[in-house]
Every structure is written in C-alpha cells, then in structure tokens.
C-alpha cells in the first residue's frame, strides 16, 4: 500500500453567556442543525474517548487545518490527488433544543461545531481509502444538556461541476461526555471511506465535504436536563 501524503485540512452563567455569544452567528445561519444533506447511509461509531485525540495526532502527524483556513489538494508524484476538505453549507453546526422546543434562545440544549479537520489517502488495488479527522466542540445551552450526547457527522466525496456528483458517502458518530462542563471538545477519526481512483483529470474536481447530519442517527433518546 502506498500512502498519498497527509494534508493539513483547517461565574458559570457569565462563562456560558460568553461561549454562546461566540457561536450565536453560526447558530442563526444553521437553524436547528439542518437535515440529511448528503444522502443516505447508516452511522459508524467514531469513538469519543480521550485516546481519540492521540489517534488523530498519530494518523495525521499532528497536522490539521482550522476551519475556514485556505487549503488545496495534495498531489503525489503519480498525479494521484487527496482532495481538500470543506464544510457542507448549512451543516456546519448541530443544534438541539429542549424536548419539544426549537434550538433557539433559552430553549437551546446544546450546540456542536467543527473547529479543525485533517485527511489522508491510501491507494490500494485501484481504490482510494480515506481517513478523515474531525475535531470540534460541544457547548451547553441555557436549557441544559444531558450527561452525554451523540454527534452525527457525514463525509461525502463529491465531484464538483455543473451538476455535482456524489462519489461516496459515509456517516460517523461519536459520543461526547458532557458531565458538569459547559464546553467540551471532541475528536473523531472516520475510516473505511473508499472510492475508485478517478480517471484522467477528474480527480482535480473532487472534494471531501463534511458536516453534521442529525437525520442519520438511527434513534435519539429524549434529552434530559442536567441538574
């Protein structure tokens, strides 16, 4: 197996208010987290243990890119490209409200955002196998979040053009332990996303889209307020 080099991709009340102000703009744009924007598929567990951060660092040599930072595809000596990563429009945040309530204002239970990404590509028998690293943060809202939350993320390989074409897609899910915190980081490494090596220069128009996809969750228990 030959590796296509990894690329960088990119008082309680007072503290809570500051954290929510930072994410208010993105919440307004994202509404309640959006729907399934990438197509179907069942979720795979990405894990939520502290060791995932170490695994993220090991797989991507500590290199990642902050969301919004410029990046470009990485091409090896044989012109095989590991596409760049972009956040899917409308799927950059995942907001959940209290039971039966919209995820706005005092009814916001929690909101998750993506902060950094990384990726690597391996070539094997005409197939490209992808590892996508995603780091983010869950911020507890005024309504209070449960002790643990499931965060669903979808990765899609898309060929851009006049009519964009989805080449492959996969859902990953990580469980984030909130405990008594108001802001908790999470780290996920999505694997086993495979697609055929593109022919000619088609790979130049490929891109990895990532985003939250709450409709991909098989089930979600009603959120209970943390006391």
Buried (B, 14 or more C-beta within 10 A) or exposed (E): EEEBEBBBBBEEEEEBEEBBEEBEEEBEEBBBBBEBBBEEBEBBEBBBEEEBBEBBBEBBEEBBBEBEEEBEBBBBEEEBBBBBBBBBEBBBBBBBBBEEBEBBEEBBBBBBBBBBBBBBBBBEEEEBBBBBBBBBBBBBBBBBBBEEBBBBBBBBBBBBEEEEEEBBBBBBBBBBBBEEEBBBBBBBBBBEBBBEBBEEEBBBBBBBBBBBBBBBBEEEEEBEEBE
